[in-house]
Amino acid sequence: MLQDLFKQIGADELQSQRMASQLLKRANQLAEEESISEAEALENLLKKIIEGQK
């Protein structure tokens, strides 16, 4: 799912895999730092990515 998103915004197969992996790692970090769920952290990051594409 995340890989598909990154492909839609122009990443190739390898880039999309790396980007998805890094995004999940960052969501985990933010969840711990901000005492929120990983899902909430991921949602916040995805919103930023989508906003950046506009």
Kinemage of the C-alpha trace (Angstrom):
@kinemage 1
@onewidth
@group {chain A} dominant
@subgroup {mainchain}
@vectorlist {calphas} color= white
{ca met a 1} P 0.000 0.000 0.000
{ca leu a 2} L 2.655 2.543 0.942
{ca gln a 3} L 4.810 1.405 -1.944
{ca asp a 4} L 1.914 2.030 -4.317
{ca leu a 5} L 1.527 5.562 -2.984
{ca phe a 6} L 5.181 6.321 -3.588
{ca lys a 7} L 5.010 4.810 -7.077
{ca gln a 8} L 2.065 7.078 -7.851
{ca ile a 9} L 4.164 10.106 -6.961
{ca gly a 10} L 7.013 9.016 -9.204
{ca ala a 11} L 9.256 6.591 -7.313
{ca asp a 12} L 10.515 3.437 -8.966
{ca glu a 13} L 10.177 -0.026 -7.379
{ca leu a 14} L 13.364 0.139 -5.283
{ca gln a 15} L 12.820 3.738 -4.229
{ca ser a 16} L 9.244 3.028 -3.204
{ca gln a 17} L 10.367 0.079 -1.043
{ca arg a 18} L 12.996 2.211 0.691
{ca met a 19} L 10.644 5.125 1.163
{ca ala a 20} L 7.938 2.910 2.662
{ca ser a 21} L 10.439 1.326 5.029
{ca gln a 22} L 11.792 4.695 6.131
{ca leu a 23} L 8.307 6.089 6.616
{ca leu a 24} L 7.356 3.203 8.892
{ca lys a 25} L 10.572 3.625 10.896
{ca arg a 26} L 9.896 7.347 11.294
{ca ala a 27} L 6.301 6.709 12.327
{ca asn a 28} L 7.578 4.346 15.016
{ca gln a 29} L 10.028 6.983 16.249
{ca leu a 30} L 7.388 9.698 16.349
{ca ala a 31} L 4.961 7.421 18.150
{ca glu a 32} L 7.502 6.880 20.906
{ca glu a 33} L 8.602 10.523 21.068
{ca glu a 34} L 5.079 11.943 21.134
{ca ser a 35} L 3.373 9.121 23.063
{ca ile a 36} L 0.890 8.480 20.282
{ca ser a 37} L -0.027 5.340 18.377
{ca glu a 38} L 2.004 4.281 15.360
{ca ala a 39} L -1.153 4.565 13.279
{ca glu a 40} L -1.632 8.179 14.322
{ca ala a 41} L 2.015 8.989 13.642
{ca leu a 42} L 1.797 7.345 10.222
{ca glu a 43} L -1.400 9.234 9.439
{ca asn a 44} L 0.283 12.533 10.312
{ca leu a 45} L 3.283 11.747 8.120
{ca leu a 46} L 1.097 10.688 5.195
{ca lys a 47} L -0.879 13.913 5.449
{ca lys a 48} L 2.380 15.859 5.191
{ca ile a 49} L 3.443 13.877 2.147
{ca ile a 50} L 0.109 14.428 0.419
{ca glu a 51} L 0.116 18.132 1.240
{ca gly a 52} L 3.638 18.412 -0.143
{ca gln a 53} L 2.470 16.984 -3.458
{ca lys a 54} L -0.143 19.712 -4.006
